[in-house]
Every structure is written in C-alpha cells, then in structure tokens.
Amino acid sequence: MAETTLVVIASDVDVVTARQAGRELAAQVGFSPGDQTVIAAAISEIARNILMYARRGEVELRIAVEADRSGVIIVASDQGPGIPDIEHYMQDGVSTSGGLGLGLGGSKRLVDDFHVDTSASGTKITMKKWRRRV
Amino acid sequence: MEVPILKQGDYLIASIQSALTDADLTLLRISLGERVGRFRSKGVIVDVTALDVMDSFAVRTLRDLAHTTWLRGAETVIVGIQPDVAFAMVQLGLTLKGVATALDLEEGLDFLDRQLKGRVGRRG
C-alpha cells in the first residue's frame, strides 16, 4: 500500500529535507513540475512553523490513491503550545510572526484540503493536494 | 552550504549551488552586506538558478538582502528564477517588488552596467 515518509523537524536542515521528500513524492504521483514546487513550498512553510512555534515535530508524507484521483497527503504535527484563536489565524494574510511566513491562510490556499487540529498539547495540520486527471 | 561569492571588477556575484537552509540564506545576506563595503562594490548579482523552491523565508531574505546592499550603496539584481519557481511564487502570493530581476547572469551584468552608467550620468 501507500508508503509513508517521516521527517523529524528539529532544525532548518530538516525543513529542506522535508520539502525535497515532498517534491519527490509529488513527482511520483505525476504532479507537474510547477505543482511539485507549490507542494514543496507548502511543506516548507508548515515545517518552518513547527520550528518557530514548537521547536520540534514531524512531517509525514504519503501518497493517496482513490478511485478517480491520486494525490499527496502531508501531516505536520508537534507537541507545541498550540495555536490560540485558530479562526483568526486561518484568515489569509494574518500571521502571528508579523509577516515572517505566509500565515496558515496562505498555506491553505495552496492545497485542496487543509485541516488544523490544535490544542494546548499540540498541533496537527493535514494538507491534501489532488492531481487533476485530464 | 555556504554560497561562494566571486568578485568581478565592481561587482560581486553570489552563485547559489544547491538548496539552502534558512541559516545559509541569512549568512549570504550578511556576507554580501559586509563584502560590499570591503570591496567597495557597486553591484551585486545573486544567481538563484539552482534554487528549486522559494518559500516566504527565501523571498523575504532576498528582499532584505537587496535592500541592505542598496543602503550600502550597491545595486542588487536577482537572476535565474526558474519558470516553475516563478509560478509557485505567484501561487503563494510572494513578491520581490522593488527588487531588480533579470533572466540570467548575462542579463544581470547588462542591467548593472546600465544602472551604473545612469548613476555616473546623474552625478556628472
């Protein structure tokens, strides 16, 4: 079945590793080079968020296959302090770090499905991007 | 991996060879700011042909780098942004507004030559 790649995020080198692994997976699924780059950038953003807010965590990457479509699933999780007032930060352009990153809303815009599960004991962000069958 | 910086006449050329970490990018910004002073450089070219992703941190650091060197008296031009990287930047809403860009190293050198001529003209 679908293989899973797990990248532990504890330093900025791991952010590069995670996005490169994501790009390779996206290439396997058959995403265009442009979409591969978008996926890699989305991974880079959420992996950096882990470093900034939780110091360490992990990014899990896997291929998703359904009857009529295939894609990649990216799960970023950490045991950090969680994201307070999540609705506010999900708005496009709103960022806690004063515009350092894209904000959660910006990352959301890049993928088809974006889900955040956050509490005081950690955060889990799940992103899915599907490849359109032409 | 540290980015090699070559001095060529009045210009500094930073040629990125592989994917860079946030720390590498920050180091590049600092080194260029320092070397512009040491070599009294008038222009800086950052060749990003080898970068296969530009995320918000990379874009912000390049913008800061260009502004820092400008404050130090040198023009910066970013060259070699790949088509897919450009496409992804647009999707991400990342801009390099206010920063000069050129297709490749050759165009970047041309751009700096023209800019510097303009400067001399204004002064004269």
Interface residues (C-beta under 8 A of the other chain):
Chain A: D12 V13 V15 V16 R19 Q20 R23 P33 G34 Q36 T37 V38 A40 A41 S44 E45 R48 G99 L100 G101 L102 G106 R109 L110
Chain B: A19 L20 T21 D22 A23 D52 V53 M54 D55 S56 F57 R60 P83 D84 V85 F87 A88 Q91 L92 G93 L94
